[in-house]
Amino acid sequence: MTVQVWWYAVPGFYFAKPCRVIDASLMSRMKLLEEENRRLKKMYTGKSMQADLLKEALGKKW
């Protein structure tokens, strides 16, 4: 991974801030992790809805 330096201007000041450049292997890994994160969020949402329905059903008195 390479580091580039970008110059930022703030009124009265100029300073350098190092920025990372993302190469192709990191980008593909990030995409895989985002896909896994999306899948896990869907699973969590489904389980959470099931738990809420069970609580509601068991909480009612017949």
Backbone torsions as a table, in degrees:
resi	resn	phi	psi	omega
1	MET	NA	132.9	178.9
2	THR	-101.1	157.7	178.9
3	VAL	-118.9	126.9	175.8
4	GLN	-107.0	153.7	178.6
5	VAL	-109.8	126.6	178.4
6	TRP	-111.8	140.3	178.8
7	TRP	-97.1	127.2	179.3
8	TYR	-112.1	142.5	180.0
9	ALA	-111.0	125.7	173.3
10	VAL	-120.4	141.8	-177.1
11	PRO	-47.6	115.9	179.2
12	GLY	91.8	-10.5	-176.6
13	PHE	-137.2	146.9	169.1
14	TYR	-128.4	127.3	179.9
15	PHE	-143.4	158.8	-178.7
16	ALA	-101.1	140.4	177.2
17	LYS	-129.0	121.7	179.8
18	PRO	-70.2	135.7	178.4
19	CYS	-123.4	140.1	178.8
20	ARG	-85.7	142.0	174.2
21	VAL	-103.1	126.0	-176.1
22	ILE	-91.6	125.9	178.3
23	ASP	-88.6	177.9	-172.4
24	ALA	-64.7	-37.4	-178.5
25	SER	-66.6	-40.0	177.2
26	LEU	-67.3	-37.9	-179.9
27	MET	-64.7	-42.3	179.1
28	SER	-67.0	-37.7	177.4
29	ARG	-65.0	-40.6	178.0
30	MET	-62.7	-40.3	178.8
31	LYS	-64.5	-40.3	177.2
32	LEU	-63.4	-42.9	179.5
33	LEU	-66.2	-37.5	177.2
34	GLU	-64.4	-40.5	178.3
35	GLU	-64.5	-42.6	178.0
36	GLU	-64.6	-40.3	178.3
37	ASN	-61.8	-42.5	178.4
38	ARG	-61.9	-42.5	179.5
39	ARG	-65.0	-42.8	179.6
40	LEU	-66.8	-35.4	177.4
41	LYS	-64.3	-39.7	177.6
42	LYS	-64.3	-42.4	178.9
43	MET	-62.6	-44.4	-179.5
44	TYR	-62.9	-42.2	179.9
45	THR	-61.7	-43.4	179.0
46	GLY	-62.7	-45.6	179.6
47	LYS	-66.0	-37.7	179.4
48	SER	-64.6	-41.3	178.5
49	MET	-65.5	-40.3	178.0
50	GLN	-62.2	-43.2	-179.8
51	ALA	-64.0	-40.8	178.3
52	ASP	-64.1	-41.1	178.5
53	LEU	-64.6	-41.4	178.3
54	LEU	-64.4	-42.7	177.8
55	LYS	-60.8	-42.2	179.9
56	GLU	-66.0	-44.3	-178.2
57	ALA	-67.9	-39.9	-178.6
58	LEU	-78.7	-21.2	-178.9
59	GLY	-78.7	-21.5	-179.7
60	LYS	-75.2	143.2	175.4
61	LYS	-99.4	134.4	-177.8
62	TRP	-85.4	NA	NA
